[in-house]
């Protein structure tokens, strides 16, 4: 097997535990046999502080994913999304929700491989909004699956500031001074009245699959939260702006927001909600960096601190 540790060669993960590795690969082998996959080449392993992924070479490649404990909900969430809104997501071949393991089809090419133009981004974000709207009635079920609750951003802020080990005293003081204003932003956002839903929290062109016929599927839900749906705009619009320039942001944001006017809110109201949500979504980005394997947890604190400090503008 080929092992890719990326920028984290020294990060310790369950992959380094022979008993865990034997158990995971045994489960993988059993599930591959059940669905009749015939391997055609060497397996490739991608080890990161937040997940272990095994790519199984086959006529149609298959992917095993083991999420860190803080993201173990991803397996059960993936299966649930496939039953609630199958046209927007991958349907797993198998999941072990208790252990956070999934076996997934390849699902086609990444949007990143096109490379995408503004038209493709617009289509993808519009369909992503449709997915979010489809699962609004499923908020309670998602929470029962263990998807992190981000519906109270001030509580996220308090926990992130208190638990971060890399903030300096000056940085911590500046953040605490911001807290009253942050609470005002949260109140303003809630008053606009957009319903809570699923926030991917790391939506970019490497997390979107081209399904053909103008359709897209969304995957890799390990950073997800239940909270304000517009939190998802931050990463997506920053990535699109990197590729196509900042002038594309307003067009893509409006295309996404248009789907939310069905609830009676005006585009002007939704634009204001999006502006506030994009700032507050630094909190869910900080939260994502807390979901690493326990033996690699220290690697997340600098990234968590950086996300918090971006709140200061």
C-alpha atoms as one frame of an Amber mdcrd trajectory, in Angstrom:
protein
   0.000   0.000   0.000   1.105   3.536  -0.738   0.875   5.864   2.298   0.373
   9.607   1.873   0.780  11.634   5.076   0.751  15.028   3.367   2.018  17.895
   5.510   1.600  15.867   8.709   4.306  13.172   8.626   4.523  12.964  12.411
   0.811  13.062  13.256  -0.216   9.926  15.124  -3.543   8.441  14.035  -5.303
   5.088  14.506  -3.647   3.929  11.291  -0.452   3.570  13.333  -2.169   1.077
  15.669  -1.830  -2.438  14.183  -4.981  -3.722  15.875  -7.083  -0.798  14.641
  -5.624  -1.140  11.168  -6.385  -4.866  11.063  -9.952  -4.265  12.211 -10.562
  -1.470   9.690  -9.071  -3.382   6.771 -10.966  -6.498   7.798 -14.226  -4.549
   7.675 -13.219  -3.081   4.321 -12.369  -6.514   2.885 -15.676  -7.968   4.069
 -17.698  -5.136   2.556 -15.791  -5.279  -0.731 -16.579  -8.977  -0.918 -20.241
  -8.335  -0.157 -20.632  -5.852  -3.023 -18.424  -7.832  -5.404 -15.607  -5.341
  -5.986 -12.577  -6.799  -7.785  -9.408  -4.863  -7.033  -7.203  -3.935  -9.973
  -4.195  -2.335  -8.294  -2.517  -1.267  -5.086  -4.484   0.494  -2.394  -3.561
   4.099  -1.638  -3.868   5.362   1.923  -4.273   9.030   2.837  -3.536   9.696
   6.503  -4.451  13.056   8.034  -5.028  14.249  11.608  -8.788  14.281  10.916
  -9.331  11.095   8.880  -7.875   7.979   7.314  -8.895   7.260   3.720  -8.139
   4.154   1.665  -8.626   4.318  -2.096  -9.381   0.889  -3.513  -8.383   0.555
  -7.168 -11.148  -1.016  -9.242 -12.977  -0.422 -12.508 -14.950   2.102 -10.443
 -12.740   3.094  -7.482 -14.118   2.681  -3.985 -13.209   4.747  -0.924 -13.018
   3.740   2.729 -13.081   6.619   5.210 -12.515   6.547   8.954 -13.286   9.864
  10.615 -11.806  11.162  13.852 -14.051  10.722  16.912 -15.225  14.336  16.744
 -16.435  13.744  13.205 -17.627  10.150  13.591 -21.178  11.352  12.972 -20.230
  11.693   9.287 -20.892   8.027   8.539 -24.440   8.071   9.882 -25.122  11.494
   8.392 -23.983  10.309   4.959 -26.372   7.374   5.078 -29.224   9.608   6.252
 -28.635  12.218   3.546 -28.668   9.463   0.943 -32.170   8.495   2.093 -33.444
  12.071   2.461 -31.978  13.732  -0.638 -30.193  11.112  -2.780 -29.944  13.329
  -5.857 -27.541  15.685  -4.042 -25.140  13.299  -2.266 -23.250  10.033  -2.530
 -25.046   6.863  -1.465 -22.646   4.808   0.706 -22.098   1.138  -0.007 -21.808
   0.565   3.730 -21.440   2.471   6.994 -20.456   1.568  10.527 -21.930   4.574
  12.313 -20.624   3.532  15.730 -17.026   3.537  14.517 -17.360   6.405  12.034
 -16.493   4.257   9.016 -17.906   4.629   5.510 -17.453   2.836   2.201 -18.243
   5.145  -0.688 -18.392   5.090  -4.490 -16.164   7.416  -6.476 -19.062   9.563
  -7.640 -17.359  11.044 -10.702 -14.923  13.895 -11.229 -14.336  16.719  -8.797
 -15.600  20.144  -9.777 -11.989  21.254  -9.307 -10.955  19.076 -12.253 -12.955
  21.016 -14.850 -11.756  23.718 -13.830 -15.083  25.322 -12.974 -16.174  28.640
 -14.401 -18.722  30.985 -12.825 -21.589  29.134 -14.539 -20.620  25.831 -12.918
 -20.190  27.486  -9.544 -23.620  29.079  -9.872 -25.277  25.766 -10.702 -23.495
  23.987  -7.860 -24.349  26.598  -5.229 -27.970  26.705  -6.348 -28.241  22.940
  -5.966 -26.469  23.072  -2.619 -29.116  25.548  -1.413 -31.785  23.098  -2.595
 -30.149  20.357  -0.524 -30.066  22.568   2.546 -33.712  23.495   2.111 -34.653
  19.841   1.667 -33.165  18.907   5.067 -34.552  21.836   7.094 -37.244  19.499
   8.531 -34.487  17.049   9.539 -32.680  19.257  12.064 -33.724  17.195  15.079
 -32.769  13.964  13.341 -29.351  15.329  12.390 -28.708  16.358  15.978 -29.649
  12.864  17.146 -27.070  11.494  14.695 -24.432  13.518  16.541 -23.973  16.357
  14.049 -22.490  19.238  16.095 -24.934  21.915  17.189 -23.862  25.378  15.984
 -27.194  27.107  16.554 -25.766  29.251  19.376 -22.664  30.966  17.934 -21.908
  32.854  21.159 -21.545  29.538  22.969 -19.182  28.356  20.226 -17.171  31.538
  20.678 -16.916  31.151  24.454 -15.757  27.542  24.205 -13.257  28.230  21.435
 -11.655  31.200  23.198 -11.493  29.447  26.560 -10.017  26.186  25.259  -7.444
  27.461  22.768  -3.868  27.058  23.950  -2.151  29.232  21.342  -3.931  32.567
  21.816  -1.779  35.172  23.510  -3.119  37.149  26.448  -3.510  40.199  24.210
  -5.368  38.227  21.536  -7.676  36.656  24.108  -8.452  40.084  25.578  -9.255
  41.526  22.148 -11.584  38.640  21.404 -13.391  39.007  24.719 -13.884  42.707
  23.996 -15.572  41.672  20.756 -18.080  39.402  22.515 -20.896  41.991  23.010
 -20.757  42.963  19.330 -20.693  39.315  18.321 -23.843  38.744  20.395 -25.494
  41.633  18.512 -24.578  40.044  15.187 -26.123  36.779  16.332 -29.346  38.517
  17.365 -29.529  40.351  14.059 -28.987  37.143  12.104 -31.643  35.257  14.081
 -34.160  38.082  13.623 -34.015  37.811   9.833 -35.628  34.407  10.154 -33.751
  31.972   7.925 -34.361  28.447   9.309 -31.518  26.326  10.645 -30.249  23.546
   8.420 -27.093  21.626   7.542 -23.872  23.620   7.110 -21.109  21.769   5.268
 -18.559  24.236   6.745 -15.850  23.446   4.169 -17.642  23.652   0.834 -15.193
  24.117  -2.029 -14.542  22.674  -5.474 -12.721  19.689  -3.979 -15.882  18.662
  -2.093 -18.256  18.849  -5.055 -18.640  16.078  -7.628 -19.769  16.547 -11.217
 -22.600  14.068 -11.706 -23.327  14.932 -15.356 -26.285  16.618 -16.986 -25.690
  19.800 -15.033 -26.037  17.996 -11.699 -23.638  18.066  -8.731 -23.218  16.005
  -5.587 -21.771  17.148  -2.282 -19.611  15.021  -0.001 -17.090  15.028   2.863
 -19.334  16.050   5.757 -16.798  15.728   8.594 -16.766  19.485   9.257 -20.551
  19.810   9.139 -22.803  21.449  11.703 -26.454  22.073  12.328 -26.811  25.837
  12.285 -27.353  28.777   9.997 -27.230  27.504   6.405 -25.458  30.629   5.155
 -22.354  29.726   7.174 -21.523  27.529   4.170 -20.921  30.555   1.940 -17.596
  31.603   3.458 -15.321  28.915   2.019 -17.226  28.511  -1.245 -17.186  32.196
  -2.151 -13.578  32.682  -1.072 -12.556  29.795  -3.324 -14.582  31.120  -6.268
 -13.071  34.575  -5.779  -9.573  33.080  -5.760 -10.286  31.474  -9.124 -12.339
  34.144 -10.865 -11.757  37.385  -8.979 -13.859  39.157  -6.341 -16.353  40.467
  -8.889 -17.914  36.990  -9.154 -18.936  36.879  -5.480 -22.121  38.970  -5.715
 -23.414  36.933  -8.657 -22.816  33.585  -6.960 -24.174  34.723  -3.623 -27.385
  35.993  -5.223 -27.834  32.735  -7.144 -27.574  30.822  -3.877 -29.801  33.231
  -1.951 -32.501  33.218  -4.624 -33.543  29.746  -3.478 -34.268  31.146  -0.001
 -36.689  33.833  -1.213 -39.366  31.118  -1.335 -39.883  31.678   2.402 -41.000
  35.274   1.801 -37.723  37.012   2.637 -36.438  39.649   0.236 -33.104  39.396
  -1.488 -31.963  42.489   0.440 -32.764  40.787   3.757 -31.003  37.636   2.657
 -27.922  39.559   1.554 -27.655  41.115   4.993 -28.041  37.694   6.605 -25.316
  36.327   4.337 -22.921  39.150   5.239 -23.355  38.514   8.965 -23.266  34.727
   8.573 -20.043  34.783   6.597 -18.337  36.620   9.435 -19.752  34.402  12.163
 -18.860  31.258  10.222 -15.274  31.705  11.366 -16.585  30.074  14.539 -17.578
  26.874  12.761 -14.256  26.885  10.933 -12.564  27.074  14.338 -14.750  24.228
  15.552 -13.737  22.032  12.645 -10.090  22.214  13.696 -11.076  20.776  17.058
 -12.218  17.502  15.464  -8.862  15.792  15.094  -7.743  12.410  16.350  -6.934
  12.805  20.061  -3.260  11.989  19.512  -3.037  14.831  16.960  -5.368  17.315
  18.668  -2.591  19.849  19.350  -2.223  20.403  15.602  -5.609  22.105  15.424
  -5.064  24.918  17.917  -3.093  27.288  15.641  -5.750  26.986  12.942  -8.528
  27.469  15.493  -6.805  30.598  16.783  -6.371  31.977  13.275 -10.087  31.533
  12.546 -11.041  33.276  15.776  -8.729  36.201  15.085 -10.322  36.692  11.676
 -13.481  37.675  13.555 -11.685  40.870  14.493 -11.773  41.888  10.839
